[in-house]
Amino acid sequence: MPNANEPIAIVAAAAHYPGRGGLGGFWQDILEGRDQIREIPADYWRIEDYYDPDPKAVDKTYAKTGAFLDPFKLNPLEFGLPPTQLPATDTAQILALVLAKTVLDQALAVLGEAGMARQRTSVILGVASATELVTHLGSRLQRPIWRKAMREAGLSDTRAEEICERITAHYAPWQEASFPGLLGNVVAGRIANRFDLGGSNFVTDAACASSLAAVLAGVNELKLGQSDAVICGGVDAINDIFMYMCFSKTPALSPTGHARPFSASADGTILGEGGGMVMLRRLADAERDGNQILALLTGIGQGSDGKGTAIYAPKVAGQALALRRAYAASGFTPKDVELVEAHGTATAAGDATEVKALQEVYGPATEGEGPWCALGSVKSQIGHTKAAAGLAGLLKVALALHHKVLPPTIKVGAPTTALQANSAFYLNTGARPWIRGPGRPRRAAVSAFGFGGSNFHVTLEEYTGKAKSDRLRVKPNELFLFSGNDLHILTSEIEALSAALSLPYDHFALTSDREWTLRDKARTSQEGFDPTHLWRLALVAPVADADTQVFARAAQLLRAQSHAEAQLRSIEVPGIALECGHAAPGKIAFLFPGQGSQSLGMSGTLAMHDAGAREAWDRAASHPRFTAQPLHRYVFPAPAHTDEMRAAQDALLADQRVVQPTLAVASLAYLHALAGLGVRPDMLAGHSFGELTALHAAGVLDESAFLEAAAARGMAMFTAGSDARGGMTALTAPADIARALITELDDGLTLANDNGPHQTVVSGALADLERLEKLAAARGIRATRLRVSAALHSPLVAEAAAPFAAALAPLRFATPQVPTFANGSAAPYLADPAAIRNQIGTALARPVRFREMVAAMAQAGARIFIEVGPGAVLTRLASSCLPAGEARFIALDSRGGDSHAAFLLASGRLALAGVPLDLAASWTSAPLPPPPQKAGPMTIAVTGTNLGKPYPNNAAAPITPPAPPTLSEPSTPATTPPAPEETVMSASRSNLDALSTIHAQMGEAHQRFQEAMFQSHKDYLEASGHVLRQLVGGLPPVGETQAIAPPVPAAAPAPAAPVIATMPAATLLPLPSSVAVPVVAPVAAPIITPSPTPVPVAPAPINIAPLAPSPALLQVVREVVAEKTGYPADMLEPDMDLEGDLGIDSIKQVEILSTLRERLPNLPQIEPAQLAELRTLAQLADQLQGAVGSDAEKKIPALT
């Protein structure tokens, strides 16, 4: 029996919820706070049919918004789904197949087929209520009611029947596949059938908690040893009018059209759809077999509300019971949990009840502690996905643990009043790095509650072992590098890329395809970059939106350059850097900033996407000096909801005891991110506090000692400013003028900072500074009082600096490993550790000679100055200290901007300067996923609504898009996304405007289609006669045959999909949003009757050997199978398995045989038992051929 207390590992995951789609798209949408709520698509249900703003309107809904799936690709052949059965198969089953395949593919990539143990793999999925197909097929059966009503209204029987026929045509017809296609339990059964899984397969229905109920069942299977792997999850694809009516009449939907969980303005929920799945295994098994682990399930609690409330009303006691049971099983307490993904439907009663239950179990925050747990709900972004809602929350939490990010919840505004002032919870309205000290795993929880009082709560923990999954590549921006010796060729490449990205999203690509193409282009551009080329371009583009503007601006910048000029030039505009000339990098100098560069959130987005940067904050969180009040809480505080809260957070960060050590950690974050690129300095320096950081980077102080020194320095500065008698004033004047002003006043002022030719800083008593400022103003010099509380770098703080020097005494100082320049001497520190300790200990009271120091570093060969830390203050100051063009100055950050995007552009500038960078490392830690699925002749686009639904009409006329421009060939062709083979049959979810633009073309297209069908039918009849002649040995017919009347053109089938133009290297695939399901129109079999004239002499018997089927016979089999299944005949291969590959069951096989006999009436009888043994198309054709051969041995005469 397995260990009942062993955690359960998530070893694979898949998702498709409203938004980008896929697990990576789901996570990226969450991080970016994207709102997926929109109006009801026209092919779901028509707003004009059912919408009424009055909630009491009969048979109407007051909601007209929701969250809906963007199209995803489906190849029916891949799942054995005959296209003719797609209208009889609910989308929930189709979506589940796609998700299950993704999960299984991830597992198989590690385990291989031999290690998969399919017979001990189970499928347990949450599927609530009915499927959409039930509603449609059930509605079709109301014909007697329609007829009765029409007769009572005075219509004749004939007229009533005519109208009934017209109504019936608006519903998908019943067929043999309808019954399994509408069943909820078949959602799981179809997966087990298709992928040959031998474990349990069933669905759970706990309403909106169904998917977490499935997780509970899966965990129990593993803990009881009944399965070795379980695919758990939930799917929901029922956003039809029936479901809207259910939620409207409760009533639970938002009348304003948005879900705002835990917001004071919340007024109801919004419906969504989608699905998610995970594969669960026992942790020991997963680690033994090398599975990649996303996160760990540590406990799951369940409970019912019991008696006391209405069946649909939530109850605090029932929810609290589930929470307590989960924590009892988890091995930790609510105090250890820092993220709760709540059920959070945004209904007034639901949110209030849930908050009360959480606060009852978690207890209040103690005085001075503040809230410790982020609270949120993904329903604010994707709506309430009902049966799949719990899994959406589980995936959000698992991804947050894995990527070490606290995800946002949106649309909060002011928090609900249910959150008490001393609550343990805060609403996390912005993504933040999740900082946690080493040895203390991150922990989280997720809730799901269903109608009927069915409550579930799951606890999770980050996996810290060696079998961690790769990070998903969800960086919002990517770095692109281009180079060339020919300006015109380089310009053409950027123009082509810009033009390709300008193509409309909706008609030319799935979002995921487009983003993958752009990321792949970023990777290949980095690989192909050559710093020795004359022209070098770097740009940072937001791949999520495929921002064409940055590429268009880059092309414009290139066109503006003169190719004839060859001197070195460097141009930088927002997001773009361009250099011309041969790079001569020279020595690299790191500059570390001092106080004044800090800001709330500094290095935040960098820490979310760069492990090295985040780990610097993690280590600081466990430093003994900061465990009581971790530094990251000052820099990444709980989001403020008012201006007063933000001002208070700024004031806390500005405290000298806080700002110095937090600035130290922020600079460490940038230092480690830079080290991850392989960039190493040739010399180091800092400004004021930054001098201490430079000594750490030189190896003089280890990281722990550095943070200890930073805290001591902050305390010394706080003490120095406690009497509030001194301060500092910045002057826009060089040092000689500042000294002249000081001399003229004859006061106790000190030139504290010589920052450059245009800025100096003077320290002194407050009264003396006031006189200086008045004198400066009289001389036309701008004077600015700095926000400091002491006269730093002057004799006035010498006494207060003594404690700092004392704090340095027990710390170990080492010899610098890299030349490090001192502020006080503008020269490198000596190699003597004791001398260094003394020099840095007195630096607080000594002036900063920054301008001289930069000049000395340039004299020592520094040609690239990199500001390593938050902000760009030193970059501006240092660049003013040297003649133009003598050196490059690069800031890794831009104050108030996106620290990750700024870091990428700075990396690009380093590459342009010829600095070697290890850019491949980032593609290893967060690899590009496999290329998007190749679109072939059978590929269709599927959304949440059922395929082939007659009303609302979801078929669109064919559209042929213009051929898109080509992207340049990537340097690694193997990773180029494959071009489409031919066409993509896709559904249109175009809006009414789009349909109206093509309406005028439909009549002409339909007429051409009818003519083509007539001609193809005629050609088919002639070909069929040729086939028959081949089957009887190629003899011409004896006598004359009756003439065959030309066939009447059949009604046009669903329009064909548009022909897709291809793009070398990166295809932007047009996939409109609803599905035109390919249906092959039935073709009448050729009828050949003997001439009435008797034939007195029988022809000689013909012996046909029972050999391999003739190509002609196999072609007939192909055509019949294509007609009955909807597969194109030319893609049916002889060795395809009838049931396993094509999904042809025994009933359909008999139907195919019957049609073959109609086409070839002289074939002998084949028993159904014989047919059941046939597995492939070739075997079927062979059986037919054999039957002909055996009868031929009995001297059957030739056909006449």
Stockholm file with secondary structure:
# STOCKHOLM 1.0

chainA/1-1200         MPNANEPIAIVAAAAHYPGRGGLGGFWQDILEGRDQIREIPADYWRIEDYYDPDPKAVDKTYAKTGAFLDPFKLNPLEFGLPPTQLPATDTAQILALVLAKTVLDQALAVLGEAGMARQRTSVILGVASATELVTHLGSRLQRPIWRKAMREAGLSDTRAEEICERITAHYAPWQEASFPGLLGNVVAGRIANRFDLGGSNFVTDAACASSLAAVLAGVNELKLGQSDAVICGGVDAINDIFMYMCFSKTPALSPTGHARPFSASADGTILGEGGGMVMLRRLADAERDGNQILALLTGIGQGSDGKGTAIYAPKVAGQALALRRAYAASGFTPKDVELVEAHGTATAAGDATEVKALQEVYGPATEGEGPWCALGSVKSQIGHTKAAAGLAGLLKVALALHHKVLPPTIKVGAPTTALQANSAFYLNTGARPWIRGPGRPRRAAVSAFGFGGSNFHVTLEEYTGKAKSDRLRVKPNELFLFSGNDLHILTSEIEALSAALSLPYDHFALTSDREWTLRDKARTSQEGFDPTHLWRLALVAPVADADTQVFARAAQLLRAQSHAEAQLRSIEVPGIALECGHAAPGKIAFLFPGQGSQSLGMSGTLAMHDAGAREAWDRAASHPRFTAQPLHRYVFPAPAHTDEMRAAQDALLADQRVVQPTLAVASLAYLHALAGLGVRPDMLAGHSFGELTALHAAGVLDESAFLEAAAARGMAMFTAGSDARGGMTALTAPADIARALITELDDGLTLANDNGPHQTVVSGALADLERLEKLAAARGIRATRLRVSAALHSPLVAEAAAPFAAALAPLRFATPQVPTFANGSAAPYLADPAAIRNQIGTALARPVRFREMVAAMAQAGARIFIEVGPGAVLTRLASSCLPAGEARFIALDSRGGDSHAAFLLASGRLALAGVPLDLAASWTSAPLPPPPQKAGPMTIAVTGTNLGKPYPNNAAAPITPPAPPTLSEPSTPATTPPAPEETVMSASRSNLDALSTIHAQMGEAHQRFQEAMFQSHKDYLEASGHVLRQLVGGLPPVGETQAIAPPVPAAAPAPAAPVIATMPAATLLPLPSSVAVPVVAPVAAPIITPSPTPVPVAPAPINIAPLAPSPALLQVVREVVAEKTGYPADMLEPDMDLEGDLGIDSIKQVEILSTLRERLPNLPQIEPAQLAELRTLAQLADQLQGAVGSDAEKKIPALT
#=GR chainA/1-1200 SS CCCTTSCEEEEEEEEECSSSCHHHHHHHHHHHTCCCEEECCTTTCCHHHHBCSCTTSTTCBSCCEEECCCCEEECGGGGTCCGGGGGGSCHHHHHHHHHHHHHHHHHHHHHHHHHCCGGGEEEEEECCSCCHHHHHHHHHTTHHHHHHHHHHTTCCHHHHHHHHHHHHTTSCCCCTTHHHHHCSTHHHHHHHHHTTCCSCEEEECCGGGHHHHHHHHHHHHHHTTSCSEEEEEEEECCCSHHHHHHHHTTTCBCTTSCCCTTBTTCCCBCBCCEEEEEEEEEHHHHHHHTCCBCEEEEEEEEEECCSSSCTTSCCHHHHHHHHHHHHHHHTSCGGGCCEEECCCCCCHHHHHHHHHHHHHHHCCCCTTTCCCEEEECTHHHHCBCGGGHHHHHHHHHHHHHHHTEECCCCSCSSBCTTSCTTCSEEECCSCEECCCCTTSCCEEEEEEEETTTEEEEEEEECCCSSCBCCCCCCCSEEEEEEEESCHHHHHHHHHHHHHHHTSCHHHHCCHHHHHHHHHHHHHHHHHHCCTTSSEEEEEEEETTTTCHHHHHHHHHHHHTSCTTCCSCEEEEETTEEEEESCCCCCEEEEEECCTTCCCTTTTHHHHHHCHHHHHHHHHHHTCGGGSSSCTHHHHSCSCCSSHHHHHHHHHHHHSHHHHHHHHHHHHHHHHHHHHHTTCCCSEEEESTTHHHHHHHHTTSSCHHHHHHHHHHHHHHHHHHTTTCCEEEEEESSCHHHHHHHHHHHTSSCEEEEEEETTEEEEEEEHHHHHHHHHHHHHTTCCEEECSCSSCTTSGGGHHHHHHHHHHHTTSCCCCCSSCBBCTTTSSBCCSCHHHHHHHHHTGGGSCBCHHHHHHHHHHTTEEEEEECSSSSHHHHHHHTSSCTTSCEEEESCCTTSCHHHHHHHHHHHHHHTTCCCCTHHHHHHSCCCCCCCCCCTTCEEECSSCTTCTTTTCCCCCCCCCCCCCCCCCSCGGGSCCCCCSBCEECCCCCHHHHHHHHHHHHHHHHHHHHHHHHHHHHHHHHHHHHHHHHTTSCCCSSCCCCCCCCCCCCCCSCCCCBCCCCSSSCCCCCCSSCCCCCCCCCCCCCCCCCSSCCSSCCCCCCCCCCSCCHHHHHHHHHHHHHHHCCCGGGCCTTCBTTTTTCCCHHHHHHHHHHHHHHSTTSCCCCHHHHHTCCBHHHHHHHHHHHHHHHHTTTCCCCC
#=GC SS_cons          CCCTTSCEEEEEEEEECSSSCHHHHHHHHHHHTCCCEEECCTTTCCHHHHBCSCTTSTTCBSCCEEECCCCEEECGGGGTCCGGGGGGSCHHHHHHHHHHHHHHHHHHHHHHHHHCCGGGEEEEEECCSCCHHHHHHHHHTTHHHHHHHHHHTTCCHHHHHHHHHHHHTTSCCCCTTHHHHHCSTHHHHHHHHHTTCCSCEEEECCGGGHHHHHHHHHHHHHHTTSCSEEEEEEEECCCSHHHHHHHHTTTCBCTTSCCCTTBTTCCCBCBCCEEEEEEEEEHHHHHHHTCCBCEEEEEEEEEECCSSSCTTSCCHHHHHHHHHHHHHHHTSCGGGCCEEECCCCCCHHHHHHHHHHHHHHHCCCCTTTCCCEEEECTHHHHCBCGGGHHHHHHHHHHHHHHHTEECCCCSCSSBCTTSCTTCSEEECCSCEECCCCTTSCCEEEEEEEETTTEEEEEEEECCCSSCBCCCCCCCSEEEEEEEESCHHHHHHHHHHHHHHHTSCHHHHCCHHHHHHHHHHHHHHHHHHCCTTSSEEEEEEEETTTTCHHHHHHHHHHHHTSCTTCCSCEEEEETTEEEEESCCCCCEEEEEECCTTCCCTTTTHHHHHHCHHHHHHHHHHHTCGGGSSSCTHHHHSCSCCSSHHHHHHHHHHHHSHHHHHHHHHHHHHHHHHHHHHTTCCCSEEEESTTHHHHHHHHTTSSCHHHHHHHHHHHHHHHHHHTTTCCEEEEEESSCHHHHHHHHHHHTSSCEEEEEEETTEEEEEEEHHHHHHHHHHHHHTTCCEEECSCSSCTTSGGGHHHHHHHHHHHTTSCCCCCSSCBBCTTTSSBCCSCHHHHHHHHHTGGGSCBCHHHHHHHHHHTTEEEEEECSSSSHHHHHHHTSSCTTSCEEEESCCTTSCHHHHHHHHHHHHHHTTCCCCTHHHHHHSCCCCCCCCCCTTCEEECSSCTTCTTTTCCCCCCCCCCCCCCCCCSCGGGSCCCCCSBCEECCCCCHHHHHHHHHHHHHHHHHHHHHHHHHHHHHHHHHHHHHHHHTTSCCCSSCCCCCCCCCCCCCCSCCCCBCCCCSSSCCCCCCSSCCCCCCCCCCCCCCCCCSSCCSSCCCCCCCCCCSCCHHHHHHHHHHHHHHHCCCGGGCCTTCBTTTTTCCCHHHHHHHHHHHHHHSTTSCCCCHHHHHTCCBHHHHHHHHHHHHHHHHTTTCCCCC
//
